[in-house]
Amino acid sequence: MNESLQLKLKGSLNPFIESDLKISQYDQEKHHNIIPELYALGFNDTPWEKDWDKVEFFDPEGVFLAELNGKLIGFIICFSKKDDGYISVLTIIPEYRGKGFSKKLIKKAVDYLQDNGHDLIKLKVEKNNSRAIQLYKELGFSEA
């Protein structure tokens, strides 16, 4: 397993250009089986198990999906733990990366967590994932 870097955000995201991407709230009936497939595509990995949503701290209201022209292209999962908000997983399938879609998902998650009273938002990212680290830092996250 790769070593991870913990990042945090205190305050607001830095501004960025928004896209025409549609962000929708997780609906278990519609999205439960697609999340593991999007994970597999986004991380070039095997799909999650069918009980992926049975993990501790899972909050279905903290799952948001990215849709472009009727196609689901990614998702973000966030949750609350004690006084802090956390971003757990973010992925966009490879052919849609580099177009700002991750930023819109991050904004949705940050808004959700801040609306639920979290001033501090944390996440972990693999130290060798320089692209993700750069993205989070551009948005205002800093090393914890």
The 8 nearest C-alpha neighbors of each residue, nearest first, counted from 0:
[[1, 2, 3, 125, 126, 127, 124, 4],
 [2, 0, 125, 3, 126, 127, 124, 128],
 [1, 3, 125, 126, 0, 4, 127, 124],
 [4, 2, 125, 126, 124, 123, 1, 5],
 [3, 5, 124, 126, 123, 125, 6, 2],
 [4, 6, 123, 143, 122, 142, 124, 3],
 [7, 5, 142, 143, 141, 122, 121, 140],
 [6, 8, 121, 140, 120, 141, 143, 142],
 [9, 7, 140, 120, 119, 10, 139, 141],
 [8, 10, 119, 118, 7, 120, 11, 140],
 [11, 9, 8, 118, 12, 119, 139, 113],
 [12, 10, 13, 9, 139, 8, 109, 138],
 [11, 13, 138, 139, 14, 10, 106, 8],
 [12, 14, 138, 139, 11, 15, 137, 140],
 [15, 13, 12, 16, 138, 11, 137, 139],
 [16, 14, 17, 13, 102, 138, 99, 12],
 [15, 17, 18, 14, 99, 102, 103, 100],
 [16, 18, 15, 103, 19, 99, 102, 20],
 [17, 19, 20, 16, 99, 100, 103, 98],
 [20, 18, 21, 17, 67, 100, 68, 66],
 [19, 21, 18, 67, 66, 22, 65, 100],
 [20, 22, 66, 65, 67, 19, 23, 64],
 [23, 21, 65, 64, 66, 63, 20, 24],
 [24, 22, 64, 63, 21, 25, 65, 66],
 [23, 25, 63, 62, 26, 64, 60, 22],
 [26, 24, 62, 63, 27, 59, 30, 23],
 [25, 27, 29, 28, 30, 24, 31, 59],
 [28, 26, 31, 30, 29, 25, 59, 32],
 [27, 29, 26, 30, 31, 32, 25, 33],
 [30, 28, 26, 27, 31, 32, 25, 33],
 [29, 31, 33, 27, 26, 32, 28, 34],
 [32, 30, 27, 33, 34, 28, 29, 26],
 [31, 33, 30, 34, 35, 36, 49, 29],
 [32, 34, 36, 30, 35, 31, 37, 29],
 [33, 35, 37, 36, 32, 31, 38, 30],
 [36, 34, 47, 46, 38, 37, 33, 32],
 [35, 37, 39, 33, 38, 46, 34, 40],
 [38, 36, 40, 34, 39, 35, 41, 33],
 [37, 39, 35, 41, 36, 40, 42, 34],
 [38, 40, 44, 46, 36, 45, 43, 37],
 [41, 39, 37, 43, 38, 92, 42, 36],
 [42, 40, 92, 38, 90, 91, 39, 43],
 [41, 43, 44, 39, 40, 38, 90, 92],
 [44, 42, 40, 39, 41, 45, 38, 92],
 [43, 45, 39, 42, 46, 40, 38, 41],
 [44, 46, 39, 47, 43, 38, 36, 35],
 [47, 45, 39, 35, 36, 38, 44, 48],
 [46, 48, 35, 51, 45, 49, 38, 39],
 [47, 49, 50, 51, 46, 35, 45, 52],
 [48, 50, 51, 47, 32, 35, 52, 31],
 [51, 49, 52, 48, 53, 47, 54, 31],
 [52, 50, 48, 49, 53, 47, 54, 35],
 [51, 53, 50, 54, 57, 49, 59, 31],
 [52, 54, 50, 51, 55, 57, 56, 49],
 [55, 53, 52, 57, 56, 51, 50, 58],
 [54, 56, 57, 53, 52, 58, 80, 78],
 [55, 57, 58, 78, 54, 79, 80, 53],
 [58, 56, 55, 54, 52, 59, 78, 53],
 [57, 59, 61, 60, 78, 56, 62, 77],
 [60, 58, 61, 62, 25, 57, 26, 27],
 [59, 61, 58, 62, 25, 24, 63, 78],
 [62, 60, 77, 59, 58, 76, 78, 63],
 [63, 61, 76, 25, 59, 60, 75, 24],
 [64, 62, 24, 75, 25, 74, 23, 22],
 [63, 65, 74, 23, 22, 73, 24, 66],
 [66, 64, 22, 73, 72, 74, 71, 21],
 [65, 67, 71, 21, 70, 72, 69, 20],
 [66, 68, 70, 20, 69, 21, 71, 65],
 [67, 69, 70, 66, 20, 71, 21, 19],
 [68, 70, 67, 66, 71, 21, 72, 65],
 [71, 69, 66, 67, 68, 72, 65, 73],
 [72, 70, 66, 65, 73, 67, 69, 64],
 [73, 71, 92, 65, 91, 66, 70, 67],
 [74, 72, 91, 65, 90, 64, 92, 71],
 [73, 75, 64, 63, 90, 65, 89, 91],
 [74, 76, 89, 63, 88, 62, 104, 64],
 [77, 75, 62, 88, 87, 61, 86, 89],
 [78, 76, 86, 61, 87, 85, 108, 62],
 [77, 79, 85, 61, 58, 84, 56, 57],
 [80, 78, 84, 83, 85, 81, 56, 77],
 [79, 81, 83, 82, 84, 78, 56, 85],
 [80, 82, 83, 79, 84, 117, 78, 56],
 [83, 81, 80, 117, 84, 79, 119, 116],
 [84, 82, 119, 117, 80, 81, 120, 79],
 [83, 85, 79, 120, 117, 112, 78, 121],
 [86, 84, 121, 78, 120, 77, 122, 87],
 [85, 87, 77, 122, 76, 88, 121, 78],
 [86, 88, 77, 76, 85, 122, 89, 78],
 [89, 87, 76, 75, 86, 90, 77, 74],
 [90, 88, 75, 74, 76, 87, 91, 101],
 [89, 91, 73, 41, 74, 92, 75, 38],
 [90, 92, 73, 41, 72, 96, 93, 95],
 [91, 93, 41, 72, 40, 95, 94, 73],
 [94, 92, 96, 95, 41, 91, 40, 42],
 [93, 95, 96, 92, 91, 97, 72, 41],
 [96, 94, 93, 92, 91, 98, 97, 72],
 [97, 95, 93, 98, 94, 91, 92, 100],
 [96, 98, 99, 95, 100, 101, 94, 93],
 [97, 99, 96, 100, 95, 101, 18, 102],
 [100, 98, 102, 101, 97, 103, 18, 17],
 [99, 101, 103, 102, 98, 104, 20, 18],
 [102, 100, 104, 103, 99, 105, 91, 90],
 [103, 101, 105, 99, 100, 104, 106, 15],
 [102, 104, 106, 100, 101, 105, 107, 17],
 [105, 103, 107, 101, 106, 102, 75, 108],
 [104, 106, 102, 108, 107, 103, 109, 101],
 [107, 105, 103, 109, 104, 108, 110, 102],
 [106, 108, 104, 110, 105, 109, 111, 103],
 [109, 107, 111, 105, 106, 110, 112, 77],
 [108, 110, 106, 112, 111, 107, 113, 105],
 [111, 109, 113, 107, 108, 112, 114, 106],
 [110, 112, 108, 114, 109, 113, 107, 115],
 [111, 113, 115, 109, 114, 110, 117, 84],
 [112, 114, 117, 116, 110, 115, 111, 109],
 [115, 113, 111, 112, 116, 110, 117, 109],
 [116, 114, 112, 113, 117, 111, 110, 79],
 [117, 115, 113, 114, 118, 112, 82, 83],
 [118, 116, 113, 119, 83, 112, 84, 115],
 [117, 119, 9, 113, 116, 10, 120, 83],
 [118, 120, 9, 117, 83, 8, 84, 121],
 [121, 119, 84, 8, 85, 7, 83, 118],
 [122, 120, 7, 85, 6, 84, 86, 8],
 [123, 121, 86, 6, 85, 5, 87, 7],
 [122, 124, 5, 4, 3, 6, 125, 121],
 [123, 125, 3, 4, 126, 5, 122, 128],
 [124, 126, 3, 128, 127, 2, 4, 1],
 [127, 125, 3, 4, 128, 2, 124, 129],
 [126, 128, 125, 129, 1, 2, 3, 124],
 [129, 127, 125, 126, 130, 131, 132, 124],
 [128, 130, 132, 131, 127, 133, 126, 125],
 [129, 131, 133, 128, 132, 134, 127, 135],
 [132, 130, 134, 133, 129, 128, 135, 124],
 [133, 131, 129, 135, 134, 130, 136, 128],
 [132, 134, 136, 130, 131, 135, 129, 137],
 [135, 133, 131, 137, 132, 136, 130, 138],
 [134, 136, 138, 132, 140, 137, 133, 131],
 [135, 137, 140, 139, 133, 138, 134, 141],
 [138, 136, 134, 135, 139, 133, 13, 140],
 [137, 139, 13, 135, 12, 136, 140, 134],
 [140, 138, 136, 12, 13, 137, 8, 141],
 [141, 139, 8, 136, 7, 135, 6, 138],
 [142, 140, 6, 7, 136, 143, 8, 139],
 [143, 141, 6, 5, 7, 140, 4, 136],
 [142, 6, 5, 7, 141, 121, 4, 140]]
